[in-house]
Amino acid sequence: MTKGRFDLLVEPLSDLLGTAEKIPSGEEGFEAFMEETVEPCIAHFAASCPDDMTRKTLHNKLLMQTRSDLAVVRAHAIMALKAWFDQVGEDYLFLVPETLPFMAELLEDSDGRVERLAHELKKQVEDLSGEGLDTYLVGE
């Protein structure tokens, strides 16, 4: 993928995560759309990014979606990040430090599903990196 194509697609693709209130079939339709289409698309998009800076741009846009007022959006932003880790693997680890403040917030989310998904993401990162994150999350 070229930088120009990336620049054309990154904004609309990442913005899809925030469309929960706009899907005519409601939350159930949003969930299906995210799981079947958007999350795999984001993971493959990340894998095709031409360099680390473009991955970082996409990553930051996903992290900002984890601060949505809607729990369903936060949940699917986490699932998109998890799909990204599955797709890209160790090449994604350089973005972990900037993920930690967001992860710390999500691990204490008021929504049980979001909190559970955040713990799953944390475990996935720990398994991939071979390092525990608890010491980095203290005081975040």
N, C-alpha and C positions, 0 to 999 in steps of 0.2 A: 504494500500500500504506500502511496506517495504521501508526503506531508500535506499537499493540497487536498487530497481526498480525505485525509484524516480531519483537516480543519473544517471541511464541509459537513462531515458526519458527526463529529464528537458532541456538539451541542444538542442537536435534535435527538440523538440516541440517548444521551444521559438524561435529557429532559423527560423522556418517556416514563422514567421511574416516578415522576411527580404528577402523573396524570390520573391518579386514582379517582378523583372526583369527576372526571370528564368521561369515563367509560360508561356508555349507556346501560350496560348490563350490570352495573354496580360493582361492589367489592369482589363478588365471585368471578365476574368477567375479568376484572383487573388482575386478580390472582392468576387465572388461567393464562391471560395474555403475557404476564410477566414470566411465569414459569416455562411456558412453551415457546415463547418467541424472544422476548427482550433479554432475559438473563443469558441464554445461550449465545445470542447475537453479541452482547457485550463481551462475553468471554472470548469469542472468536475474533472480535474486533481488537481486543487487547493483545491477543496472540499475533495479530498481523501488524501491530504498530511498528513503524520503521525504526524507532529508537526509544531510549529510556525517557527522554523529555516528553514525547507524545504519550507514553504510558502514564507518566506522572500527571499530565494534564487530565487525562481521562479518570485517573484514580482520584484526583482532587474533586472532580465533579461528582463522582460516586459518593465520596465521603461527605460532601455537603448534603446529599440526599438523606444521609443518616440522621440529619438534624431536622427533618420534616416534622410538622405538627401531627401528621397522621402516622400511626403505628404501622399500618400496612405498607406505607412507603418506606419507612425505616427498615422493616423486615425484608422487603424485596431489595433494598440497597445492600443489605448484608448478604442476601442470597446471591446477588450479582457479584459481590466481592469474593464469595466462596467459589462461585463458578469460575471466576477469573483465576484464583489460585489453582483450581483443578486443571485449567487449561494451560496456564503459563508455567506453573511450578516454581522452581527455585529462582528463575529469572525475575520473579516478582518480589523477592525478599528485600530488595533495596528500598522498597516503599514502606516497609514495616514501621520504621521510626515515626513517620508522619501519620501512621494509622493509629498509633497507641493512644493519643488523647481522645480520639473518637471512640475507640474500643472501650476505654475506661468509662466513658459516659454510657455506652450501650450495655455494658455489663451490669449497670445499675438502673436500667430503663424501667419505667413504671409499667410497661407492657410485658407480661410474662413471656410471650412468644419472641419478642425482640431480644429480651435478655437471654433466652435459651439459644437463639441463633447466634448471638454475640459470643456465648461460651463455646459454641461449635466452631465458630471462626477462630477464636483464640486457640483452641485445641488443634485445628488444622494448621495454623501458622507455627505452633510449637512443634508439631510433628514434622513439618516441612523443614524447619530451621534446626531442629534438634536441640532447641534451647527453650527453657521456660520463660514466660513473659511476666510472671507475677512481680518480680523485682522492678521491672520497668513500668508497671501499671500502678505501683504504690505512689500515692501523692499526685496522680494525674487528675 
